[in-house]
Amino acid sequence: MWSSERDGRAYQRPLVVSGLVALGLLAVCFAQRDQGAAQVASTATNALQVLLTTSELVVGQNRLAFGLLKDGKLLADARVAVRVYAIHDGDARLTAETPARYHRLEVVEQGKRVHIHPDGSRHVHGEATDVQGIYVAQVTFPRSGTWGLEILAQLGDGTVESAQLSVSVLAASLTPMAGTPAPRSRNLIASDVSELKQIDSSEPPDPRLHQTRIADAIAQGKPQVIVFATPKYCTSRVCGPVVDVVRTLIPTYGDRVVFIHQEIWDAGSLQKFSPTVEEWNLRSEPWIFVVDGGGMVRARFEGLTTRRELEAALRRVLGPARR
């Protein structure tokens, strides 16, 4: 589960969950700060496994995103439902059931990742990937504390597999929530560095994502899409090519929206979090935030995210499309 240590804090990959586990707050690609690690129950390798990419759950509605692993392969397009159980004094009571929709990644073609270059050209990477998309369910928790989740998946042959887990729900979010002000960060931009690769680990770096400071965009009344990610280092199955996903929106919305990419580590050192990451109080990566022209967070997405999800949130911020 743990890949390495940074400054005494473990750098964590997405967690594989099967059976009943004590999740607490999971980190997606780097560790929580001042949080206990999750414990994974031992399980047979052929059991349904959940690759959870949502590390922070709070009172109210949550975007619960996850992958499903069966016999060592990621499942795509299964019929999936999420059941929510209230846990009290050792008893679990079913309180809700909601479908989980499978969202296909728009930057994967024929089993290979598509990289979007700064000039808009598309390049298909040589290496294959089995990450085709992500399951997403909207799950609501009325109170903080420990809750149980059961993931049910109907496979192609009609059989139904399940996995159970417990999660810790916070009373308040640690990261900026929808409806709260975005931190007025003064992130480094292209003009602050001698080489763009100092603030962008993408290959190649994209100058379009490093032209404006978050604070300046807010002062100018411009909506923003801000992606926190380390493209070079976030390589696990469900960490995902989120910077490439964000790039697909620029040709359509770049004249109305500021697009910003912020690396997790300060100057690529892998030893210290960037000041902007500290200001946003992030404990996992990747994250994407949609901020309106007034500087309010209107949507947030943790982990692997698709263009369809982002575009829907962005359209709500921008209003009716111009023709």
DONUTI-604174 format. One line per 5 residues: number of its first residue (from 1); for each residue x, y, z of C-alpha. Coordinates in nm, 2 decimals. Layout:
<rs>
NUM	X:Y:Z ~ ...
</rs>
This chain:
<rs>
1	0.00:0.00:0.00 ~ 0.28:0.24:0.08 ~ 0.53:0.33:-0.19 ~ 0.78:0.56:-0.01 ~ 0.83:0.81:0.27
6	0.85:1.19:0.22 ~ 0.95:1.40:0.52 ~ 0.83:1.13:0.75 ~ 0.49:1.11:0.58 ~ 0.41:0.82:0.35
11	0.33:0.87:-0.01 ~ 0.02:0.66:-0.07 ~ -0.13:0.50:-0.38 ~ -0.50:0.43:-0.44 ~ -0.62:0.18:-0.19
16	-0.75:-0.16:-0.29 ~ -1.04:-0.26:-0.06 ~ -1.22:-0.60:-0.03 ~ -1.41:-0.74:0.26 ~ -1.48:-0.53:0.57
21	-1.20:-0.28:0.64 ~ -1.15:0.03:0.85 ~ -1.09:0.30:0.59 ~ -1.08:0.62:0.79 ~ -0.95:0.89:0.55
26	-0.76:0.74:0.27 ~ -0.51:0.92:0.06 ~ -0.53:0.86:-0.31 ~ -0.17:0.92:-0.42 ~ 0.00:1.09:-0.13
31	-0.04:1.04:0.24 ~ -0.28:1.20:0.48 ~ -0.12:1.44:0.73 ~ -0.19:1.36:1.09 ~ -0.43:1.08:0.99
36	-0.42:0.71:1.07 ~ -0.35:0.47:0.78 ~ -0.63:0.25:0.65 ~ -0.61:-0.12:0.72 ~ -0.69:-0.37:0.45
41	-0.85:-0.70:0.52 ~ -0.68:-1.01:0.37 ~ -0.88:-1.16:0.09 ~ -0.88:-1.41:-0.19 ~ -0.73:-1.28:-0.51
46	-1.04:-1.37:-0.71 ~ -1.28:-1.17:-0.48 ~ -1.43:-0.84:-0.60 ~ -1.20:-0.56:-0.49 ~ -1.27:-0.19:-0.47
51	-1.01:0.07:-0.57 ~ -1.15:0.37:-0.39 ~ -1.03:0.71:-0.52 ~ -1.24:0.92:-0.28 ~ -1.04:0.99:0.04
56	-1.26:1.25:0.21 ~ -1.63:1.19:0.29 ~ -1.83:1.46:0.47 ~ -2.18:1.51:0.60 ~ -2.41:1.58:0.30
61	-2.38:1.46:-0.06 ~ -2.05:1.32:-0.18 ~ -1.91:1.21:-0.51 ~ -1.79:0.85:-0.44 ~ -1.56:0.73:-0.71
66	-1.40:0.39:-0.74 ~ -1.27:0.12:-0.97 ~ -1.36:-0.25:-0.95 ~ -1.10:-0.52:-0.98 ~ -1.20:-0.89:-1.04
71	-0.95:-1.17:-1.11 ~ -0.67:-0.91:-1.16 ~ -0.87:-0.71:-1.42 ~ -1.05:-0.38:-1.40 ~ -1.43:-0.41:-1.47
76	-1.59:-0.18:-1.72 ~ -1.96:-0.12:-1.77 ~ -2.08:-0.35:-1.50 ~ -2.42:-0.28:-1.34 ~ -2.32:-0.14:-1.00
81	-2.51:-0.03:-0.69 ~ -2.39:0.12:-0.37 ~ -2.57:0.04:-0.04 ~ -2.53:0.26:0.26 ~ -2.55:0.12:0.61
86	-2.58:0.31:0.94 ~ -2.37:0.15:1.20 ~ -2.46:0.17:1.57 ~ -2.35:-0.06:1.86 ~ -2.23:-0.32:1.61
91	-2.55:-0.33:1.41 ~ -2.57:-0.23:1.05 ~ -2.90:-0.09:0.91 ~ -2.95:-0.03:0.54 ~ -3.05:0.34:0.49
96	-3.00:0.39:0.11 ~ -2.92:0.23:-0.22 ~ -2.80:0.43:-0.52 ~ -2.67:0.33:-0.87 ~ -2.31:0.39:-0.96
101	-2.26:0.51:-1.32 ~ -1.96:0.41:-1.52 ~ -1.79:0.71:-1.68 ~ -1.56:0.63:-1.97 ~ -1.24:0.83:-2.00
106	-1.22:1.04:-2.31 ~ -0.84:1.03:-2.33 ~ -0.82:0.65:-2.37 ~ -0.85:0.50:-2.72 ~ -0.82:0.13:-2.80
111	-0.67:0.05:-2.47 ~ -0.40:0.32:-2.49 ~ -0.38:0.67:-2.33 ~ -0.41:0.97:-2.55 ~ -0.18:1.26:-2.46
116	-0.31:1.61:-2.56 ~ -0.02:1.83:-2.66 ~ -0.01:2.21:-2.59 ~ -0.07:2.28:-2.97 ~ -0.39:2.06:-2.95
121	-0.24:1.76:-3.13 ~ -0.31:1.42:-3.00 ~ -0.05:1.15:-2.94 ~ -0.13:0.79:-2.85 ~ 0.11:0.65:-2.60
126	0.27:0.32:-2.68 ~ 0.20:0.15:-2.34 ~ -0.14:-0.01:-2.29 ~ -0.37:0.07:-2.01 ~ -0.67:-0.12:-1.87
131	-0.81:0.19:-1.71 ~ -1.11:0.27:-1.93 ~ -1.31:0.48:-1.68 ~ -1.44:0.51:-1.33 ~ -1.76:0.43:-1.13
136	-1.93:0.73:-0.97 ~ -2.22:0.73:-0.72 ~ -2.37:1.03:-0.53 ~ -2.38:0.92:-0.17 ~ -2.54:1.12:0.11
141	-2.45:1.09:0.48 ~ -2.68:1.27:0.73 ~ -2.43:1.26:1.02 ~ -2.06:1.21:1.09 ~ -1.90:0.89:1.22
146	-1.86:0.54:1.09 ~ -2.08:0.42:0.80 ~ -2.08:0.09:0.61 ~ -2.08:0.06:0.23 ~ -2.16:-0.24:0.02
151	-2.07:-0.24:-0.35 ~ -2.28:-0.48:-0.57 ~ -2.17:-0.55:-0.92 ~ -2.36:-0.76:-1.18 ~ -2.11:-0.91:-1.42
156	-2.15:-0.99:-1.79 ~ -2.26:-1.35:-1.71 ~ -2.53:-1.23:-1.48 ~ -2.36:-1.32:-1.15 ~ -2.35:-1.06:-0.87
161	-2.03:-0.99:-0.67 ~ -2.01:-0.78:-0.36 ~ -1.76:-0.61:-0.14 ~ -1.81:-0.44:0.20 ~ -1.62:-0.16:0.36
166	-1.65:0.09:0.64 ~ -1.58:0.46:0.60 ~ -1.53:0.75:0.83 ~ -1.75:1.05:0.76 ~ -1.63:1.40:0.87
171	-1.86:1.67:1.01 ~ -1.67:1.93:0.81 ~ -1.44:1.92:0.51 ~ -1.07:1.96:0.53 ~ -1.05:2.09:0.17
176	-1.25:2.37:0.01 ~ -1.61:2.27:-0.04 ~ -1.86:2.38:-0.30 ~ -2.01:2.71:-0.18 ~ -1.70:2.83:0.00
181	-1.44:3.08:-0.11 ~ -1.14:2.95:-0.30 ~ -0.80:3.03:-0.13 ~ -0.65:3.34:-0.30 ~ -0.33:3.16:-0.38
186	-0.03:3.32:-0.56 ~ 0.08:3.00:-0.74 ~ 0.40:3.02:-0.95 ~ 0.34:3.08:-1.32 ~ 0.56:3.05:-1.63
191	0.72:3.40:-1.59 ~ 0.84:3.30:-1.24 ~ 1.07:3.02:-1.36 ~ 1.35:2.97:-1.61 ~ 1.21:2.64:-1.74
196	0.84:2.54:-1.74 ~ 0.94:2.19:-1.63 ~ 1.02:2.34:-1.29 ~ 0.65:2.38:-1.22 ~ 0.50:2.12:-1.46
201	0.61:1.75:-1.47 ~ 0.40:1.68:-1.78 ~ 0.58:1.56:-2.09 ~ 0.59:1.82:-2.24 ~ 0.48:2.09:-2.00
206	0.18:2.30:-2.11 ~ 0.23:2.67:-2.09 ~ -0.14:2.73:-2.12 ~ -0.19:2.60:-1.77 ~ 0.06:2.83:-1.61
211	-0.03:3.19:-1.72 ~ -0.24:3.32:-1.44 ~ -0.23:3.31:-1.06 ~ -0.54:3.19:-0.88 ~ -0.56:3.52:-0.69
216	-0.54:3.73:-1.00 ~ -0.81:3.53:-1.19 ~ -1.04:3.59:-0.89 ~ -0.96:3.96:-0.89 ~ -1.03:3.97:-1.26
221	-1.37:3.80:-1.21 ~ -1.27:3.50:-1.43 ~ -1.40:3.14:-1.37 ~ -1.13:2.88:-1.32 ~ -1.06:2.51:-1.36
226	-0.77:2.43:-1.12 ~ -0.61:2.08:-1.14 ~ -0.38:1.97:-0.86 ~ -0.17:1.67:-0.99 ~ 0.18:1.53:-1.05
231	0.16:1.39:-1.40 ~ 0.50:1.24:-1.38 ~ 0.46:1.06:-1.05 ~ 0.08:0.99:-1.03 ~ 0.10:0.66:-1.22
236	-0.12:0.42:-1.04 ~ -0.42:0.25:-1.20 ~ -0.68:0.49:-1.08 ~ -0.48:0.81:-1.03 ~ -0.54:0.88:-1.39
241	-0.45:1.13:-1.67 ~ -0.65:1.41:-1.52 ~ -0.43:1.69:-1.66 ~ -0.49:1.55:-2.01 ~ -0.86:1.54:-1.93
246	-0.85:1.91:-1.84 ~ -0.66:1.99:-2.15 ~ -0.95:1.87:-2.37 ~ -1.16:2.16:-2.24 ~ -0.93:2.44:-2.33
251	-1.02:2.46:-2.71 ~ -1.39:2.50:-2.62 ~ -1.37:2.72:-2.30 ~ -1.02:2.88:-2.30 ~ -1.16:3.22:-2.41
256	-1.39:3.23:-2.10 ~ -1.21:3.02:-1.84 ~ -0.87:3.03:-1.68 ~ -0.71:2.68:-1.67 ~ -0.45:2.62:-1.40
261	-0.23:2.33:-1.32 ~ -0.06:2.31:-0.98 ~ 0.20:2.05:-0.90 ~ 0.18:1.89:-0.56 ~ 0.55:1.91:-0.47
266	0.75:2.23:-0.43 ~ 0.98:2.27:-0.73 ~ 0.96:1.90:-0.81 ~ 1.16:1.81:-0.49 ~ 0.93:1.54:-0.37
271	1.02:1.65:-0.02 ~ 0.80:1.95:0.05 ~ 0.44:2.03:-0.05 ~ 0.39:2.34:-0.26 ~ 0.26:2.65:-0.07
276	-0.06:2.64:-0.28 ~ -0.12:2.27:-0.19 ~ -0.08:2.37:0.18 ~ -0.32:2.66:0.14 ~ -0.59:2.43:-0.01
281	-0.52:2.18:0.26 ~ -0.51:1.89:0.03 ~ -0.43:1.54:0.16 ~ -0.45:1.34:-0.16 ~ -0.41:1.38:-0.54
286	-0.53:1.45:-0.79 ~ -0.80:1.71:-0.73 ~ -0.99:1.94:-0.97 ~ -1.18:2.25:-0.86 ~ -1.42:2.46:-1.06
291	-1.43:2.81:-0.93 ~ -1.68:3.08:-1.05 ~ -1.60:3.44:-1.14 ~ -1.67:3.55:-0.78 ~ -1.40:3.33:-0.64
296	-1.64:3.07:-0.50 ~ -1.58:2.69:-0.53 ~ -1.87:2.55:-0.73 ~ -1.76:2.19:-0.78 ~ -1.47:1.96:-0.68
301	-1.35:1.63:-0.80 ~ -1.11:1.40:-0.63 ~ -0.93:1.12:-0.81 ~ -0.99:1.01:-1.16 ~ -1.24:1.24:-1.33
306	-1.38:1.25:-1.69 ~ -1.44:1.54:-1.92 ~ -1.82:1.48:-1.91 ~ -1.83:1.54:-1.53 ~ -1.61:1.85:-1.55
311	-1.79:2.00:-1.85 ~ -2.13:1.96:-1.67 ~ -2.00:2.15:-1.37 ~ -1.84:2.42:-1.59 ~ -2.15:2.48:-1.79
316	-2.34:2.54:-1.47 ~ -2.09:2.81:-1.38 ~ -2.09:2.97:-1.73 ~ -2.46:2.96:-1.79 ~ -2.62:2.90:-2.13
321	-2.37:2.83:-2.41 ~ -2.30:3.10:-2.66 ~ -2.37:3.03:-3.02
</rs>
